[in-house]
Amino acid sequence: MRDAGAVPMHGGNLARAALLEATATFMVGLIVAGEDPSAMFAPVAQMGAPQ
């Protein structure tokens, strides 16, 4: 991640790996289709504090 210029973040334990993989596959499919996946999510500043 760091070699690509990105900053890794904690996404949970391995129990969530299948969810992450499915979400990434869905997002890549949107990108390949010419869509903007970020348009589906509210900006982080508008999400509020984590519970």
N, C-alpha and C positions, 0 to 999 in steps of 0.2 A: 504494500500500500504506500509506504513512505517513498519508495523508489519511483512511483508513478506521480508523486506530488500530493497524494491524498493523506488525510489524517485518520487513522483507524479510530473507531468508537466502539464502546461496549454495547453489544446487541443482545445480550442474554446468554444463557448457558446452551449446551448442545441440544437440550430438549426443544429448543426453538429453531434448530438448524433447518428442519424440513419446511417450516413456515417461511424462513428467509429465502430458501432456494426457490420456493414456489412464487414468492413475491418478486424476486429478481427475474425469474423467467417471464412473468407477466409484464414487468417493466421493460425488459429488452424487447419483447414482442411489440409493445406500443411504440418504442423508438424505431424499430425496423419498419413499422407501418407508417412512420412519419408523424406520429402523434407526440405530444408533450406530456409525459407522465407527471411532471411536477404540477401541472394544472389541476390535478385531482386532489392535491393536498393543500391545506391552509399553511401559510407561512408560520414558521416556528414561533415567532413573536406573538402570534394570535392564538396559539394553542393553550397558553396558560402554564402554570407551574405543574410539574409532575406530582402525582399523588403519592 
